[in-house]
């Protein structure tokens, strides 16, 4: 079963502000699913995002 994280949890992992993660989701740079009124980011998608950022450096 896949693990899903909140925006707050992702922000803590990436050491960025909550709004930064929310903005990344809104401009389609980070994949997330919307459940009701909240977004959830899968651990797999977060790992892909981190790997992509590391490759672009």
Phi and psi in degrees as a GROMACS rama.xvg file:
@    title "Ramachandran Plot"
@    xaxis  label "Phi"
@    yaxis  label "Psi"
@TYPE xy
-77.2056  143.348  UNK-2
-92.9854  132.422  UNK-3
-115.552  139.518  UNK-4
-114.25  154.292  UNK-5
-83.219  167.099  UNK-6
-60.382  -39.985  UNK-7
-61.8404  -43.1222  UNK-8
-63.7526  -43.0296  UNK-9
-63.9735  -41.7864  UNK-10
-59.8955  -40.4573  UNK-11
-66.3747  -41.486  UNK-12
-63.7492  -43.053  UNK-13
-84.8059  -6.39825  UNK-14
58.115  46.6989  UNK-15
-130.663  173.203  UNK-16
-75.6343  152.296  UNK-17
-51.6369  -44.6732  UNK-18
-64.5346  -32.1559  UNK-19
-62.0156  -46.0117  UNK-20
-64.1342  -44.9024  UNK-21
-59.1734  -42.3099  UNK-22
-65.3258  -39.6136  UNK-23
-61.3489  -38.1671  UNK-24
-66.4906  -44.1751  UNK-25
-68.5693  -27.4782  UNK-26
-98.044  14.2619  UNK-27
61.6921  32.0874  UNK-28
-94.2378  -16.8232  UNK-29
-131.277  129.116  UNK-30
-79.577  137.233  UNK-31
-152.083  159.095  UNK-32
-114.933  148.424  UNK-33
-103.398  122.899  UNK-34
-116.027  106.315  UNK-35
67.135  -116.947  UNK-36
-105.365  3.66195  UNK-37
-120.247  152.041  UNK-38
-96.7006  146.979  UNK-39
-130.894  140.451  UNK-40
-116.195  127.776  UNK-41
-74.2201  150.354  UNK-42
-59.6492  -37.9514  UNK-43
-63.8456  -43.3988  UNK-44
-67.3897  -35.8332  UNK-45
-64.14  -43.5099  UNK-46
-62.2292  -39.5758  UNK-47
-62.9243  -43.1172  UNK-48
-61.2432  -45.2346  UNK-49
-62.7815  -44.8681  UNK-50
-62.397  -41.4088  UNK-51
-62.904  -41.9112  UNK-52
-65.2372  -38.6877  UNK-53
-68.5787  -36.4252  UNK-54
-67.6551  -32.5366  UNK-55
-78.6036  -6.73415  UNK-56
